[in-house]
Amino acid sequence: MLGISGVDLRQLFTIFEQRDAIDLASRLDECALIAQRALVLGEPLLSYDFCTFGLGKAADHLRLQQVQCLALARSGAYEQAQQLLERLYSHGHRDEETLGILARTYKDIWLEKRPVTPEHPSLKRSQELYEESYLANGGHWPGINAATLAMYLGQVEKSKQLAAKVRDECLVARTASSGEDHWLAATIGEASLLSGDLEVARSWFQEALAQAELGDRASMRRNARLALEAQGLALKVLGSLFAPVTVAVFTGHRIDGEEQAPPRFPAWREKDVAGAIRAYIENSDAQVGFASAASGGDILFHEAMLGSGRETHVVLPAPPDEFEARSLAADSAEWSARFHSVLKSAQSVIVHSGSVSGDIGYAFNNWVLLGLARSRARQIEGNILAFAIWDGRPGLPGGTSDAVRDWQRFGQPVEWIAPLQAGRSNWNAVQIETTGSKSGRTIGSQRVVSMLFADAVGFSKLSDDQIPLFAEHFLGMVANIIEGQKELPLTRNTWGDGLYLCFATPAGAGRFALDLAEAVRETEWTKFGLPLTLSLRIALHCGPVHEVTDPVLKQREFKGAHVSRAARIEPITPSGSVYCSQPFAALCECENVSEFVCDYVGRIPLAKQFGEFPMFAVRRRQAAKLPI
């Protein structure tokens, strides 16, 4: 294995896939270093997966627990990280990492509610924990965080004294380290900000950023913003130095087949289109990319990103073999070889469905693409740039034209250029009607819906006399909550203790799921003659399904492979919790859902050997904690 500092993102994904073959379980210290490397590269979800694997072998490995909590915090799961760290704190752990990361979770919870105010109790607790860590253990990063938050609390003299002390310690440490530690330079820069030396801070940050990877750059940008905000200054004071990383999401026409008339993307335009894509990437300085991998524009995009050493991710609506048969079969063997080369070289290949599901499967893939790109941008404090190789005309359902229009409807500006005009004219801004349906659209008999499966934990232990009470009080409560929703379900069904409902949007499904989970958790069931421990598991998933009329039930139903996947998530959901799939979380990003968040909980095998998939816990913002 390479030295950990030299491992790139693609190699990290490969190591995780081969974790059993390389016997990573016997090298848990190295596993922790690899998980830390994933954080440096801005991949907290992959870092979490490594930690979860290692902790499955040794649950008390302290460093793995610490990195796992930092991965949770960087992915947005602040409360879950905080619960785990408070447990370590209560067991007597007062080391720099435990205290510092715990302090960070309080800071994150404070920052989640904008605009931030110094009155929030989490701010004071965070500052105290950072200062406790610094006084007990030393450490530059707890010290500078304690100084920045003290400034926010109005403790100006304390802030400046702490910052000056930390700066002097970093200068000494920098001499010992031959000036190669980018975090030392960043910390000196932040201390200079707190002292009011903006130009000195700029020079130190320039040095630090020149050495930093995406994950560290995001942390530096975030810390600098806080130090400036604490003094009533805006981040623009430092100009373009802390410009957010650009995450590009791309769509483009396939290369024309022989039957294409009029020509849209003829093969003889490939070189010009490739040049236009490369120039756009360079001019926008896109560092991270997301696209599918059909022949033509998609593959040219990935090749351009890879050719300039940038990070790129392939997102497919079906396993590669099926996708190749559908999206490259009519093209040359050369395109097939380039397809496999891109899959081999990209940082990740994300397959979110078991099959394409017709035209709507491609449309759904476009939505997942945008959602994943937005999620990645959030993790690294970046911004989104969408562009397309498009002829400007309507096309087939689920194609490039649909992607451009759907992204615009999701509030994402898109720039485009026609293949026949590439290199000859400027890029165009999309101008379309943005009202109308978003994720709740229909193509033929298929529709993308948000599905909810739920199961009452403890139902099988009810006595026969308790069944009528369950129907009256438990199911009656479910019915009342449904009728009180802003968005009613499209369909609803029950069997025994099971619930199956479909909603037009992920926001509607998530809102109902959290209302239901909280109501079940807060009800004293013994008042109704039911067990105190009666609880509920709730699972959420999005995907294209067929809308049919069930001839037995004489009512509308949604059926298909994605219904089966949603059903397999429910049995692995912890009692009292709400879990969702990656596509559901991605659609929430597309819809800009703000009422709740989806916290990553790892890759989990689904019920009945359905496969291993990324799972997320759904929680309200600033709400009560879900059970772990």
MARDOGU-371412 format. One line per field, with one value per residue (C-alpha): residue in one letter; y negated, x, z negated. Coordinates in pm, 1 decimal. Each point is the difference from the previous one (the first is absolute). Layout:
rest c(a | ...)
py c(Y | ...)
px c(X | ...)
pz c(Z | ...)
//
This chain:
rest c(m | l | g | i | s | g | v | d | l | r | q | l | f | t | i | f | e | q | r | d | a | i | d | l | a | s | r | l | d | e | c | a | l | i | a | q | r | a | l | v | l | g | e | p | l | l | s | y | d | f | c | t | f | g | l | g | k | a | a | d | h | l | r | l | q | q | v | q | c | l | a | l | a | r | s | g | a | y | e | q | a | q | q | l | l | e | r | l | y | s | h | g | h | r | d | e | e | t | l | g | i | l | a | r | t | y | k | d | i | w | l | e | k | r | p | v | t | p | e | h | p | s | l | k | r | s | q | e | l | y | e | e | s | y | l | a | n | g | g | h | w | p | g | i | n | a | a | t | l | a | m | y | l | g | q | v | e | k | s | k | q | l | a | a | k | v | r | d | e | c | l | v | a | r | t | a | s | s | g | e | d | h | w | l | a | a | t | i | g | e | a | s | l | l | s | g | d | l | e | v | a | r | s | w | f | q | e | a | l | a | q | a | e | l | g | d | r | a | s | m | r | r | n | a | r | l | a | l | e | a | q | g | l | a | l | k | v | l | g | s | l | f | a | p | v | t | v | a | v | f | t | g | h | r | i | d | g | e | e | q | a | p | p | r | f | p | a | w | r | e | k | d | v | a | g | a | i | r | a | y | i | e | n | s | d | a | q | v | g | f | a | s | a | a | s | g | g | d | i | l | f | h | e | a | m | l | g | s | g | r | e | t | h | v | v | l | p | a | p | p | d | e | f | e | a | r | s | l | a | a | d | s | a | e | w | s | a | r | f | h | s | v | l | k | s | a | q | s | v | i | v | h | s | g | s | v | s | g | d | i | g | y | a | f | n | n | w | v | l | l | g | l | a | r | s | r | a | r | q | i | e | g | n | i | l | a | f | a | i | w | d | g | r | p | g | l | p | g | g | t | s | d | a | v | r | d | w | q | r | f | g | q | p | v | e | w | i | a | p | l | q | a | g | r | s | n | w | n | a | v | q | i | e | t | t | g | s | k | s | g | r | t | i | g | s | q | r | v | v | s | m | l | f | a | d | a | v | g | f | s | k | l | s | d | d | q | i | p | l | f | a | e | h | f | l | g | m | v | a | n | i | i | e | g | q | k | e | l | p | l | t | r | n | t | w | g | d | g | l | y | l | c | f | a | t | p | a | g | a | g | r | f | a | l | d | l | a | e | a | v | r | e | t | e | w | t | k | f | g | l | p | l | t | l | s | l | r | i | a | l | h | c | g | p | v | h | e | v | t | d | p | v | l | k | q | r | e | f | k | g | a | h | v | s | r | a | a | r | i | e | p | i | t | p | s | g | s | v | y | c | s | q | p | f | a | a | l | c | e | c | e | n | v | s | e | f | v | c | d | y | v | g | r | i | p | l | a | k | q | f | g | e | f | p | m | f | a | v | r | r | r | q | a | a | k | l | p | i)
py c(0.0 | -354.4 | -236.8 | -128.1 | -361.0 | 103.9 | 193.6 | -166.3 | 29.3 | 274.0 | 210.6 | -50.8 | 131.8 | 298.5 | 70.2 | -2.3 | 238.3 | 235.0 | -44.6 | 368.9 | 120.0 | -223.0 | 92.1 | -359.2 | 131.2 | 99.5 | -351.4 | -227.8 | -280.7 | -12.7 | 12.3 | -312.9 | -175.7 | 91.9 | -132.7 | -323.5 | -20.1 | 23.5 | -302.9 | -194.1 | 70.0 | -123.9 | 340.1 | 28.0 | 276.5 | 227.4 | -86.0 | 103.9 | 332.1 | 78.2 | -84.9 | 209.0 | 295.5 | -34.1 | -49.5 | 315.5 | 181.0 | -202.4 | -217.4 | -171.9 | -122.1 | -363.2 | -151.7 | 166.6 | -132.1 | -350.6 | 0.8 | 147.2 | -287.9 | -255.6 | 166.9 | -24.3 | -366.5 | -84.6 | 177.8 | -201.1 | 264.5 | -228.6 | 136.5 | 362.8 | -85.7 | -195.0 | 291.7 | 232.9 | -254.5 | -81.7 | 371.3 | -6.4 | -317.6 | 161.1 | 293.8 | -233.7 | -74.4 | -352.7 | 22.1 | -266.0 | 184.7 | 99.4 | -344.9 | -183.6 | 200.1 | -15.2 | -378.2 | -2.5 | 173.6 | -270.7 | -261.9 | 175.5 | 7.3 | -369.9 | -77.0 | 207.0 | -263.1 | -315.2 | -283.4 | 104.5 | -183.0 | -7.9 | 84.1 | 360.5 | 234.7 | 231.2 | -281.9 | -45.2 | 376.1 | 32.7 | -277.6 | 152.0 | 344.2 | -139.3 | -198.3 | 300.2 | 207.4 | -267.7 | -58.7 | 373.0 | 130.6 | -290.3 | 36.4 | -278.8 | 69.3 | 11.1 | -315.2 | -201.4 | 116.9 | -105.6 | -342.0 | -43.9 | 95.1 | -222.3 | -288.7 | 99.6 | -4.8 | -354.9 | 107.6 | -206.9 | -12.1 | 370.4 | 71.0 | -208.3 | 141.8 | 357.9 | -73.6 | -160.8 | 294.9 | 255.8 | -196.9 | -6.1 | 373.8 | 68.1 | -208.6 | 206.5 | 325.3 | -115.5 | -37.5 | 354.4 | 136.2 | -176.0 | -205.1 | 286.8 | 23.4 | -182.3 | 3.3 | -193.7 | -266.2 | -8.4 | -34.8 | -288.6 | -157.0 | 32.3 | -141.4 | -294.4 | -60.4 | -17.1 | -248.8 | -217.2 | 66.5 | 75.2 | -18.0 | 217.9 | 245.1 | 0.9 | 105.4 | 284.2 | 128.3 | -9.9 | 228.8 | 234.5 | 28.1 | 77.5 | 324.3 | 97.5 | 262.1 | -68.2 | 107.3 | -208.4 | -298.4 | 10.8 | 1.6 | -289.9 | -201.6 | 68.0 | -99.5 | -319.2 | -95.1 | 41.1 | -206.4 | -280.3 | 20.3 | -20.0 | -346.0 | -108.7 | 53.1 | 192.7 | 276.3 | -218.8 | -194.4 | 271.0 | -25.1 | 302.7 | 175.8 | 199.6 | 38.5 | 311.2 | 314.9 | 44.6 | 329.5 | 54.6 | 208.0 | 78.8 | 141.8 | 37.9 | 157.8 | 341.8 | 18.4 | 24.7 | 336.5 | 51.6 | -53.8 | -341.7 | -267.5 | -290.1 | 33.8 | -85.6 | 114.7 | 150.6 | 188.0 | -258.8 | -259.1 | 207.7 | -183.1 | -344.0 | 108.4 | 154.1 | -324.5 | -205.6 | 221.2 | -21.3 | -377.7 | -33.5 | 213.2 | -201.4 | -338.0 | 92.6 | 181.8 | 288.4 | 236.8 | 264.6 | 141.6 | 212.3 | 147.5 | 319.5 | 190.9 | 34.2 | -23.3 | -358.3 | -294.2 | 194.9 | 192.9 | -310.6 | -181.6 | 273.1 | 25.8 | -375.4 | 9.1 | 299.0 | -140.1 | -310.2 | 194.6 | -95.0 | 202.6 | 152.2 | 230.4 | 220.2 | 37.4 | 278.0 | 101.9 | 370.3 | 232.7 | -75.5 | 301.5 | -89.3 | -369.6 | 78.5 | 219.5 | -277.0 | -311.8 | 110.8 | 316.5 | -179.7 | -182.3 | 112.7 | 231.1 | -307.3 | -166.2 | 319.5 | 8.5 | -366.1 | 70.4 | 270.5 | -218.0 | -281.4 | 240.6 | 132.7 | -345.0 | -200.5 | -58.3 | 185.1 | 175.5 | -37.7 | 241.2 | -92.4 | 231.9 | 367.2 | -71.9 | -299.3 | -0.6 | -143.4 | -366.8 | -119.0 | 188.4 | -232.4 | -304.1 | 123.6 | 45.0 | -367.2 | -98.9 | 225.5 | -149.6 | -352.3 | 110.0 | 179.4 | -297.4 | -236.3 | 231.2 | 12.2 | -378.7 | -34.2 | 233.2 | -205.0 | -344.7 | -21.9 | -134.5 | 172.0 | -68.3 | 181.0 | 6.4 | 200.8 | 94.2 | -47.9 | -104.8 | -215.1 | 209.0 | 237.0 | 360.1 | 346.1 | 41.3 | 32.0 | -138.1 | -309.9 | -236.4 | 138.4 | -25.8 | -366.4 | -88.0 | 205.8 | -145.8 | -346.2 | 90.2 | 108.7 | -352.8 | 83.8 | -240.0 | 183.7 | -118.3 | 181.8 | 4.8 | 196.4 | 266.1 | -162.5 | -337.4 | 117.0 | -219.5 | -247.5 | -183.1 | -78.6 | 213.9 | -70.1 | -38.5 | 211.9 | -199.1 | 218.7 | -10.1 | 112.2 | 63.4 | 336.6 | 345.3 | 87.0 | 352.1 | 102.9 | 48.2 | 284.1 | 160.9 | 254.5 | 223.3 | -78.1 | -265.5 | -91.6 | 20.3 | -4.4 | 322.7 | 61.9 | 341.1 | 32.3 | 286.4 | -1.6 | 149.8 | 228.1 | 70.5 | 376.0 | 14.9 | -158.2 | 219.0 | 69.6 | -238.3 | -282.6 | 16.4 | -211.6 | -251.7 | -17.1 | -61.6 | -267.8 | -192.4 | 69.9 | 9.6 | -268.0 | -228.8 | 72.8 | -96.7 | -326.2 | -94.1 | 69.9 | -228.1 | -279.3 | -2.8 | -285.6 | 263.6 | 299.7 | 335.6 | 114.8 | 347.7 | 161.2 | 361.7 | 208.7 | 369.4 | 110.2 | -234.8 | -109.4 | -332.5 | -83.9 | -354.6 | -185.8 | -376.5 | -228.4 | -162.6 | 100.3 | -301.4 | 133.0 | 351.2 | -117.4 | -241.3 | 267.8 | 256.2 | -231.8 | -103.7 | 364.9 | 107.3 | -279.8 | 72.5 | 370.0 | -81.3 | -253.1 | 197.9 | 186.9 | 316.5 | 158.4 | -245.4 | 186.8 | 349.3 | 42.4 | 73.3 | -290.2 | 109.4 | -21.4 | -167.3 | -48.6 | 47.8 | -230.6 | 20.9 | -248.7 | 40.2 | -179.3 | 157.2 | 52.8 | 242.7 | 103.2 | -156.0 | 272.6 | 79.0 | 307.7 | 226.0 | 165.0 | -311.2 | -213.7 | -291.5 | -177.7 | 159.9 | -61.3 | 310.7 | 77.1 | 88.7 | -317.2 | 100.3 | 316.9 | -202.3 | -229.1 | 304.8 | 143.9 | -316.0 | 16.4 | 321.8 | -139.5 | -332.6 | -31.7 | -11.2 | -357.4 | -130.7 | -116.5 | 123.6 | -93.3 | 104.3 | -198.9 | -83.8 | -139.2 | -213.7 | -116.1 | -101.5 | -197.5 | -191.8 | -61.7 | -130.1 | -214.2 | 160.5 | -205.1 | 147.6 | 309.0 | 141.2 | 343.4 | 110.6 | 272.3 | 320.4 | 220.3 | 274.8 | 254.7 | 339.1 | -6.7 | 275.1 | 327.9 | -32.1 | -294.4 | -149.7 | -263.4 | -365.1 | -342.7 | -84.5 | -326.9 | -88.1 | -270.4 | -266.6 | -344.9 | -294.9 | -106.8 | 274.4 | 271.6 | 266.0 | 325.5 | 322.1 | 139.8)
px c(0.0 | 117.9 | 88.9 | -332.9 | 76.9 | 39.1 | -324.8 | -257.8 | -377.1 | -26.5 | 253.0 | -195.7 | -318.6 | 198.6 | 146.5 | -348.1 | -131.4 | 293.6 | 5.3 | -46.3 | 244.2 | 279.9 | -86.5 | -52.2 | -172.8 | 338.6 | 144.0 | -246.3 | 247.8 | 62.2 | -376.3 | -34.0 | 271.4 | -178.2 | -330.0 | 177.6 | 140.4 | -355.5 | -91.6 | 298.8 | -124.4 | -348.4 | -179.0 | -156.4 | -241.3 | 283.2 | 192.2 | -302.6 | -16.6 | 363.9 | -58.3 | -315.1 | 188.3 | 284.7 | -227.4 | -184.0 | 325.9 | 95.3 | -280.0 | 227.5 | 267.0 | 21.5 | 150.3 | -256.4 | -277.9 | 142.8 | 40.0 | -348.6 | -143.7 | 192.1 | -129.0 | -355.2 | 48.0 | 143.5 | -289.7 | -252.4 | -96.2 | 96.4 | -237.4 | 91.0 | 370.2 | -70.5 | -176.4 | 292.2 | 255.6 | -194.9 | 15.0 | 379.8 | 12.4 | -208.9 | 243.1 | 286.5 | 153.6 | 141.3 | 260.8 | 40.9 | -191.8 | -301.0 | -41.6 | 71.5 | -239.7 | -269.5 | 44.2 | -38.0 | -339.0 | -132.3 | 137.2 | -167.5 | -337.0 | 37.0 | 89.0 | -284.0 | -250.0 | 67.6 | 42.0 | 230.1 | -21.5 | 234.4 | -294.2 | -28.7 | 101.6 | 189.9 | 245.4 | 99.9 | 32.3 | 213.3 | 236.6 | 37.0 | 83.2 | 256.8 | 163.0 | -8.3 | 178.3 | 261.0 | 77.5 | 17.7 | 178.3 | 136.0 | -72.9 | -19.4 | -340.6 | -197.8 | 180.0 | -79.5 | -362.5 | -29.6 | 137.1 | -239.8 | -307.6 | 108.6 | -5.1 | -355.5 | -97.1 | 131.1 | 307.1 | 234.0 | 304.3 | -14.3 | -32.4 | 302.7 | 212.5 | -85.4 | 61.3 | 339.0 | 107.6 | -107.6 | 171.4 | 330.6 | -22.2 | -69.4 | 298.3 | 225.0 | -154.7 | 34.0 | 374.3 | 22.5 | -210.3 | 197.7 | -306.0 | -184.1 | -312.2 | -284.5 | -213.8 | 265.3 | -6.7 | -381.2 | -9.4 | 248.4 | -222.1 | -310.6 | 185.7 | 106.0 | -363.3 | -98.9 | 281.1 | -120.2 | 302.2 | -193.4 | 288.8 | 220.2 | -289.2 | -36.4 | 362.3 | -22.1 | -326.6 | 144.6 | 279.9 | -237.0 | -250.7 | 271.5 | 72.7 | -350.7 | -235.8 | -372.9 | -114.0 | 261.8 | -64.0 | -367.6 | 88.7 | 242.6 | -260.5 | -258.5 | 238.5 | 105.5 | -363.8 | -74.9 | 302.7 | -111.3 | -369.0 | 98.0 | 139.2 | -290.0 | 192.7 | -99.6 | 202.0 | 39.5 | 260.2 | 244.1 | -109.2 | 28.3 | 234.0 | -286.7 | -212.9 | -215.7 | 93.6 | -208.2 | -187.2 | -112.3 | -300.6 | -19.0 | -234.2 | 53.7 | -129.8 | 114.5 | 202.5 | -232.0 | -91.8 | -30.0 | -376.0 | 20.1 | -164.4 | 44.2 | 350.8 | 27.4 | 348.0 | 173.4 | 323.8 | 202.3 | -84.2 | 150.9 | 334.2 | -162.8 | -246.5 | 279.6 | 194.6 | -302.0 | -52.8 | 367.9 | -1.7 | -316.7 | 148.0 | 322.3 | -174.2 | -237.2 | 276.8 | -236.2 | 179.8 | -272.0 | -231.5 | -317.0 | -147.1 | -138.3 | 214.7 | -177.8 | 206.8 | 51.4 | -21.8 | 4.3 | 317.7 | 168.9 | -77.3 | 151.4 | 305.0 | 54.4 | -26.6 | 232.6 | 245.5 | 53.3 | 31.2 | -340.0 | -249.5 | -288.6 | -291.2 | -206.4 | -370.4 | -194.2 | -369.0 | 91.5 | 299.8 | 275.9 | -69.4 | -367.5 | 78.2 | 259.3 | -244.9 | -263.2 | 214.5 | 302.1 | -106.2 | -59.0 | 330.6 | 353.2 | 224.2 | 215.8 | -274.8 | -47.1 | 371.3 | -9.0 | -306.1 | 186.3 | 309.5 | -205.1 | -160.9 | 341.7 | 153.4 | -285.8 | 12.7 | -329.7 | -270.6 | -342.6 | -273.4 | -325.3 | -249.3 | -11.3 | -123.0 | -71.9 | -383.0 | -58.3 | 16.7 | -92.3 | 300.7 | 228.5 | -195.0 | 31.8 | 373.9 | 24.8 | -165.5 | 224.8 | 299.0 | -91.1 | -82.4 | 332.2 | 189.7 | -175.2 | 74.7 | 369.4 | 9.0 | -149.8 | 262.0 | 290.4 | -163.4 | -12.6 | -239.9 | -177.3 | 53.3 | -222.1 | 76.7 | -104.5 | 78.6 | -352.4 | -147.3 | -264.2 | -293.4 | -241.3 | 116.0 | -85.7 | -136.6 | 283.6 | 258.1 | 217.1 | -289.3 | -192.1 | 307.5 | 52.2 | -363.9 | -35.1 | 313.7 | -132.6 | -329.9 | 198.3 | 139.8 | 333.8 | 124.0 | 137.2 | 229.0 | 12.9 | 142.9 | -111.2 | 240.5 | -13.4 | 94.0 | 272.0 | 306.1 | -182.9 | -229.5 | -44.9 | -183.1 | -370.0 | -200.5 | -315.4 | -322.4 | -304.9 | -320.8 | 97.8 | -347.8 | -168.5 | 96.0 | 340.9 | 63.8 | -366.2 | -17.0 | -135.5 | 129.9 | -243.9 | -129.5 | 298.4 | 41.2 | 271.7 | -149.3 | 127.5 | -86.9 | -40.1 | -0.7 | -52.8 | -35.4 | -117.5 | 268.0 | -164.3 | -318.1 | 65.1 | -3.1 | -343.3 | -272.3 | -308.5 | -199.0 | 245.2 | -45.2 | -319.8 | 172.8 | 295.0 | -234.0 | -196.4 | 279.6 | 320.1 | -140.8 | -252.3 | 287.5 | 168.5 | -321.3 | -27.2 | 360.3 | -57.4 | -302.7 | 198.6 | 275.8 | 59.8 | 57.9 | -233.4 | 132.7 | -75.5 | -81.3 | -19.8 | -17.8 | 30.7 | 29.2 | 17.6 | 258.2 | 149.4 | -45.4 | 70.1 | -58.9 | 114.3 | 49.5 | 58.2 | 307.4 | 277.5 | -89.0 | -352.4 | 119.8 | 272.5 | -227.7 | -261.8 | 262.9 | 142.4 | -345.7 | -94.6 | 325.0 | -27.5 | -366.0 | 69.8 | 301.5 | -189.2 | -322.0 | -49.8 | -140.6 | -82.5 | -289.7 | -159.5 | 73.3 | 302.5 | 366.0 | 216.5 | 272.1 | -215.8 | 214.5 | 34.8 | 263.0 | -40.9 | 179.9 | -3.8 | 106.3 | -51.0 | -15.9 | -198.9 | -290.6 | -301.7 | -336.3 | -264.2 | -353.4 | 4.3 | -282.6 | -40.3 | -4.5 | -169.7 | 231.3 | 310.2 | 332.5 | 369.3 | 202.0 | 351.1 | 355.6 | 43.2 | -293.2 | 190.1 | 309.9 | -199.4 | -147.3 | 348.8 | 117.0 | -266.9 | 122.2 | 354.1 | -122.8 | 52.8 | -314.6 | -123.5 | 203.4 | -63.2 | 249.1 | 16.8 | 186.9 | 263.5 | -244.7 | -247.0 | 275.1 | 105.5 | -355.7 | -20.2 | 308.7 | -165.0 | -318.1 | 202.1 | -186.4 | 78.1 | -231.2 | 210.9 | 342.9 | 128.5 | 300.9 | 221.7 | 10.3 | 210.2 | -29.8 | -242.5 | -109.5 | -373.8 | -241.6 | -28.0 | 350.4 | -112.9 | 349.1 | 199.3 | -97.7 | 72.9 | -257.9 | -93.6 | -184.1 | -264.8 | -35.1 | -147.7 | 232.7 | 62.6 | -232.6 | 6.0 | 262.0 | -86.5 | 106.7 | 329.5)
pz c(0.0 | 74.0 | -279.9 | -132.1 | 92.9 | 364.1 | 34.4 | 223.2 | -11.2 | 262.1 | -191.0 | -321.5 | 160.7 | 131.2 | -344.1 | -149.8 | 265.3 | -69.3 | -378.3 | -72.8 | 265.1 | -135.1 | -361.1 | -108.8 | -313.8 | -144.4 | 52.4 | -175.1 | -68.1 | 374.0 | 57.8 | -215.6 | 202.8 | 323.7 | -139.5 | -92.0 | 353.9 | 137.9 | -212.6 | 131.5 | 353.9 | -91.1 | -9.0 | -348.8 | 105.5 | 114.0 | -318.0 | -204.3 | 186.8 | -83.3 | -366.9 | -17.9 | 149.6 | -249.8 | -299.4 | 99.9 | -82.9 | -309.1 | -135.9 | -256.1 | 245.5 | -110.4 | 313.2 | 223.8 | -222.9 | 18.3 | 378.9 | 37.9 | -202.0 | 204.4 | 317.7 | -133.9 | -86.0 | 343.5 | 171.4 | -203.7 | -259.0 | -288.7 | -260.1 | 62.3 | -31.5 | -315.3 | -168.3 | 70.9 | -122.1 | -315.7 | -76.5 | 33.6 | -210.3 | -274.9 | -4.3 | -85.8 | 339.2 | -14.2 | 276.8 | 267.2 | 272.0 | -211.1 | -153.9 | 323.2 | 216.8 | -270.2 | -6.7 | 377.7 | -18.2 | -232.4 | 240.1 | 295.4 | -175.9 | -76.3 | 361.3 | 147.6 | -107.2 | 202.5 | -69.5 | -282.1 | -332.3 | -299.7 | -228.2 | 118.2 | -288.3 | 234.7 | 83.8 | -365.4 | -52.2 | 312.0 | -106.7 | -347.1 | 138.7 | 245.9 | -280.7 | -234.5 | 263.6 | 65.6 | -367.5 | -78.5 | 309.2 | 197.5 | 367.9 | 253.1 | 150.4 | -328.1 | -106.7 | 312.0 | -3.0 | -363.8 | 100.6 | 293.4 | -201.6 | -287.6 | 248.3 | 97.7 | -368.8 | -34.3 | -202.0 | 215.0 | -227.6 | -76.0 | 371.7 | 93.3 | -281.8 | 97.7 | 369.1 | -70.0 | -216.2 | 258.7 | 279.9 | -188.2 | -68.7 | 368.1 | 109.8 | -226.8 | 122.0 | 359.5 | -40.4 | -134.2 | 287.7 | 275.1 | 90.8 | 174.8 | -219.4 | 177.5 | -315.0 | -189.6 | 272.8 | -3.2 | -378.5 | 10.0 | 267.0 | -218.2 | -301.3 | 215.1 | 97.0 | -366.0 | -59.1 | 288.2 | 224.8 | 320.9 | 246.7 | -220.0 | -25.1 | 377.8 | 56.3 | -252.8 | 144.9 | 350.9 | -110.5 | -184.0 | 284.2 | 253.0 | -189.5 | -111.3 | 144.5 | 51.8 | -345.3 | -179.6 | 229.3 | -98.4 | -370.3 | 43.4 | 188.8 | -269.5 | -281.5 | 176.8 | 54.7 | -371.2 | -102.4 | 230.8 | -97.8 | -366.7 | 75.7 | 219.4 | 323.9 | 311.5 | 163.6 | 309.4 | -201.0 | 104.7 | 362.6 | 225.8 | -242.6 | -148.6 | 310.2 | -47.5 | 189.0 | 315.9 | 39.7 | 360.0 | 101.5 | 370.0 | 261.5 | 372.3 | 317.7 | 113.5 | 317.7 | 302.8 | 144.8 | 373.1 | -13.2 | -173.8 | 213.2 | -15.0 | -148.6 | -367.0 | -109.4 | 304.7 | -59.0 | 193.0 | -270.7 | -282.3 | -9.2 | -15.9 | -268.1 | -206.5 | 27.3 | -107.5 | -305.8 | -98.1 | 36.5 | -207.2 | -279.2 | 1.4 | 8.3 | -283.0 | -194.2 | -72.0 | -237.8 | -42.7 | 265.8 | 21.8 | 318.2 | 145.8 | 251.6 | 335.2 | 317.0 | 110.1 | -236.8 | -328.4 | 75.8 | 142.3 | -324.6 | -218.1 | 225.5 | -27.1 | -380.1 | -29.9 | 254.2 | -214.0 | -325.7 | -138.8 | -199.4 | 193.0 | -88.7 | 231.5 | -87.2 | 173.7 | -6.3 | 33.7 | -38.6 | 254.8 | 223.1 | 43.5 | 41.1 | 267.9 | 189.2 | -0.2 | 38.2 | 203.2 | 187.9 | 331.2 | -17.0 | 83.5 | -199.5 | -61.2 | -204.1 | -197.6 | -83.3 | -103.1 | -216.9 | -192.1 | -26.8 | -155.7 | -247.3 | -95.3 | -50.1 | -155.4 | -373.8 | -44.1 | 199.0 | -161.1 | 111.0 | -172.3 | 172.5 | 92.7 | 352.8 | 223.8 | -36.7 | 349.0 | 97.0 | -346.4 | -137.3 | 196.1 | -118.1 | -357.0 | 50.6 | 97.9 | -328.3 | -206.4 | 183.1 | -106.6 | -355.1 | -46.2 | 142.3 | -239.7 | -290.3 | 93.3 | 30.6 | -346.8 | -148.2 | 138.9 | -26.1 | 377.7 | 258.8 | 288.8 | 368.4 | 253.2 | 370.9 | 303.7 | 356.9 | 136.4 | 333.3 | -170.1 | 126.0 | -174.2 | 2.9 | -124.7 | -354.9 | -248.4 | 243.7 | -1.6 | 69.4 | -298.1 | -223.7 | 87.6 | -58.0 | -318.6 | -156.0 | 76.6 | -166.9 | -305.7 | -14.3 | 159.2 | 272.4 | 304.2 | 280.2 | 333.5 | 346.5 | 305.5 | 136.5 | 343.9 | -153.1 | -242.7 | 36.6 | 220.9 | -242.6 | -367.3 | -251.8 | -46.4 | -319.5 | -17.1 | -0.2 | -70.8 | -197.4 | -351.6 | -138.7 | 10.2 | -118.2 | -133.4 | -124.2 | 14.7 | 376.1 | 212.2 | 320.1 | 141.9 | -278.3 | -220.4 | -262.8 | -248.6 | -348.2 | -357.4 | -178.5 | -372.0 | -165.1 | -373.3 | -244.6 | -361.8 | -225.0 | -255.9 | 195.5 | 13.1 | -381.2 | -36.7 | -146.6 | 203.6 | -222.1 | 76.3 | 378.7 | 1.7 | -228.9 | 241.5 | 292.5 | -185.3 | -166.7 | 194.4 | 352.2 | -96.7 | -95.2 | 334.8 | 180.9 | -195.0 | 79.2 | 370.7 | 10.8 | -165.9 | 263.2 | 243.1 | 269.0 | -6.0 | 122.7 | 352.6 | -131.8 | -341.0 | -109.3 | -317.2 | -81.7 | -361.2 | -149.5 | 333.1 | 178.1 | 365.0 | 125.6 | 311.7 | 26.3 | 295.8 | -158.9 | -241.6 | -214.5 | -52.8 | -79.1 | -238.8 | -181.3 | -59.4 | -106.0 | -267.2 | -124.4 | -32.0 | -169.1 | -256.3 | -74.5 | -60.0 | -216.1 | -215.6 | -55.2 | -328.7 | 152.6 | -334.7 | -28.1 | 289.0 | -126.2 | 228.6 | -88.9 | -116.3 | 243.8 | 311.9 | 263.4 | 374.8 | 271.8 | 300.7 | 335.3 | 290.1 | 362.6 | 333.4 | 342.6 | 320.7 | -34.1 | 209.0 | -81.1 | 37.0 | -106.5 | -220.5 | 130.0 | -341.1 | -217.2 | 268.3 | -78.7 | 125.4 | -93.9 | 69.2 | 79.7 | 120.8 | -96.8 | -206.1 | -220.7 | -85.5 | -85.8 | -228.9 | -174.1 | -61.9 | -179.0 | -271.3 | -174.5 | -47.6 | -143.1 | -379.0 | -210.4 | -39.0 | 294.3 | 355.9 | 261.7 | 366.9 | 312.4 | 188.9 | 283.8 | -255.8 | -155.8 | 348.7 | 92.6 | -325.7 | 116.2 | 338.5 | -161.4 | -247.5 | -291.0 | -310.2 | -265.0 | -57.9 | 81.7 | 96.9 | -209.7 | 141.0 | -205.8 | 230.5 | 257.8 | -143.1 | 139.3 | 70.3 | -99.5 | 195.0 | 150.8 | 213.6 | 3.9 | -190.5 | 43.9 | -155.2 | -266.5 | -169.5 | -321.5 | 42.7 | -270.4 | -35.7 | -11.4 | -358.8 | -120.7 | -262.6 | 61.0 | 169.3 | -170.8 | 125.4)
//
